[in-house]
Amino acid sequence: PAFLVIVNDTMAYVFGVLMGNHKLLPRLSPKKTVEGFIGAGFSTVAVALPLLKLFVKHSEEGSKFLSVMGLDNGNMLKHALALGFYT
């Protein structure tokens, strides 16, 4: 999760600087742009999906690491989906 926060913040900055024309909430944060917000969202999803597939694949193989964490037998997918919906 911390890696995805870094990706999101970095890509929000990059998209905002390169393409930012429309202010998101000028009174709250004058430099945030709609383009940065949308670009960060798409970038984070683009990075998160392959990671999710990797974790699900390892979960299906019965990885000892995931088993110790209690995330084996398909529970990894359930946890990932729950986190996606509630965060």
C-alpha positions in Angstrom: 0.0 0.0 0.0 2.8 2.5 0.7 4.2 1.9 -2.7 0.8 2.8 -4.3 0.7 6.0 -2.2 4.1 7.0 -3.6 3.0 6.2 -7.1 -0.2 8.2 -6.6 1.6 11.3 -5.2 4.3 11.3 -7.8 2.0 10.9 -10.8 -0.4 13.6 -9.4 2.6 15.9 -9.4 3.8 14.9 -12.9 0.3 15.1 -14.6 -0.4 18.3 -12.7 2.8 20.0 -13.9 2.6 18.7 -17.5 -1.1 19.0 -18.2 -2.7 20.9 -15.3 -5.0 23.6 -16.4 -8.1 23.3 -14.3 -7.8 23.9 -10.5 -9.3 21.2 -8.3 -10.0 23.2 -5.1 -8.3 26.5 -5.3 -9.3 27.7 -1.8 -8.1 24.4 -0.2 -4.9 23.8 -2.2 -4.2 26.2 -5.0 -1.7 24.1 -6.9 -3.9 20.9 -7.2 -5.4 20.3 -10.6 -8.1 18.1 -12.0 -5.7 16.6 -14.5 -3.3 15.7 -11.7 -6.1 14.0 -9.8 -7.3 12.0 -12.8 -3.8 11.1 -14.0 -2.8 9.9 -10.5 -5.9 7.7 -10.3 -5.3 6.0 -13.6 -1.6 5.6 -12.9 -2.3 4.0 -9.5 -4.8 1.6 -10.9 -2.4 0.7 -13.7 0.3 -0.2 -11.2 -2.1 -1.9 -8.7 -3.7 -4.3 -11.1 -0.6 -6.2 -12.0 0.4 -6.3 -8.3 -3.1 -7.8 -7.5 -2.7 -10.4 -10.2 0.7 -11.3 -8.8 -0.6 -11.7 -5.2 -3.6 -13.7 -6.4 -1.3 -16.0 -8.4 0.9 -16.6 -5.3 -2.1 -17.1 -3.2 -3.3 -19.9 -5.6 0.1 -21.6 -5.5 -0.1 -21.8 -1.7 2.8 -19.6 -0.9 4.2 -20.0 2.6 4.4 -16.3 3.1 0.7 -15.7 2.3 -0.2 -18.8 4.3 1.5 -17.4 7.4 -0.4 -14.2 6.9 -3.6 -16.1 6.7 -4.3 -15.1 3.1 -4.3 -18.4 1.4 -7.1 -20.4 -0.2 -8.5 -17.4 -2.2 -8.7 -15.1 0.8 -6.2 -12.7 -0.9 -8.7 -11.8 -3.6 -11.4 -11.2 -1.0 -9.1 -9.0 1.0 -8.0 -7.0 -2.0 -11.5 -6.5 -3.2 -12.7 -5.4 0.3 -9.8 -2.9 0.5 -10.6 -1.6 -2.9 -14.3 -1.0 -2.1 -13.8 0.4 1.4 -10.8 2.7 0.9 
